Amino acid sequence: MNLKIKNITCSIKKVPLKRPFITALHKVTEIEGLKVVIELSDGQTGIGTATPNEKVTGDTLQSSLDIVNQVINPALINKDFKNWNEILNTLQTCIVHNTAAKAAVDIALHQLKAKENNESLVNLLGSTKGTLTTDYTISIGSDDHTISEARNLVKDGFTSLKIKLGDNSIDHDIKTIQKISKVIGHDISLRIDCNQAWNYKDTLKASRIWSQDKLNIDFIEQPVPRNAISDLKLLTENSFYPIMADESVASYRDAINLIHNHACDYINIKLMKTGGLSEAIKINNLAQACGIKTMVGCMIEPVESIAAAAAFAVANKNVKFIDLDSIFMATADPDLDKYLEIRKNEIILKG
């Protein structure tokens, strides 16, 4: 008896944040997620969520909803679920771009695949471990606010902090990191995220000054525009800290291009950029084969997609950094207990 995709339904999931999240690209006050439920002919269901971002993924909540209903649904409905590779290929090729919509569907499909095998998603992806440690991202704000939040997060148990920069002058941003480091001490690592707001000259200046101060910085993430590959290459060669590519890598092809040009030290993999787990696995495998470690990051996402990203992260030894902090930013995701337990800076996968 064939096992077919019987139904695909969509809805919108919203969860307020404890406080606004601000980057050089946008301001967010709540988690806004696309929720996709896929039902098979045997009654099994899988759930996936996604958070589109017009500044990063190039789509919106409404456009993602429309794409699932009008394009992905007709492409997948009544497909034989046993033809797993064909289903994944159909999902990725039925329309170009629209990676957030694809991610929600891809996550739901992988949930169903795990259920079919009578195992958890993390088991399906290749691991029995279910605990990881994340950093916490401090959004753009006044120095007093940023320093206060950093101090409180360290008290709460976080050992790595990602600092959003790019809304002020380079000299101001350099001093901000110096102030934070002085307050929290050398044992806490900092991760700098500029969201494309800097240029080559300013990035090199910042890295030189921080290096002279011997600041504990893991990397500088996407300091220059996503298409400035030559600048990323020069920074990878000359920066005093490693360079993490984020917006520059949304696909396997992007990863090939950056790695070929030696234009990054690390790659930030986000399911919302890649269109789900299947493409993320390809990117990570490529990076690992080329000796490049990765980070698993997130948008401001609901727990369902964070849980999928966490399962991917713990199942891949090449993942060096974890940036899955949106569940710590939410007031209370009503579905949290179904998937995860959070404790200090730890994410514990259930099932």
Secondary structure, DSSP 4 states (H G I P E B T S, - for coil): ---BEEEEEEEEEEEEEEEEEE-SS-EEEEEEEEEEEEEETTS-EEEEEE---TTTTS--HHHHHHHIIIIIHHHHTT-BTT-HHHHHHHHHHSSSS-HHHHHHHHHHHHHHHHHHTTS-HHHHHT-S--EEE--EEEPS--HHHHHHHHHHHHHTT--EEEEE--SS-HHHHHHHHHHHHHHH-TTSEEEEE-TT---HHHHHHHHHHHHHTT--EEEEE--S-TT-HHHHHHHHHH-SS-EEESTT-SSHHHHHHHHHTT--SEEEE-HHHHTSHHHHHHHHHHHHHTT-EEEE---S--HHHHHHHHHHHHT-TTEEEE---HHHHBS--TTHHHHEEEETTEEEE--
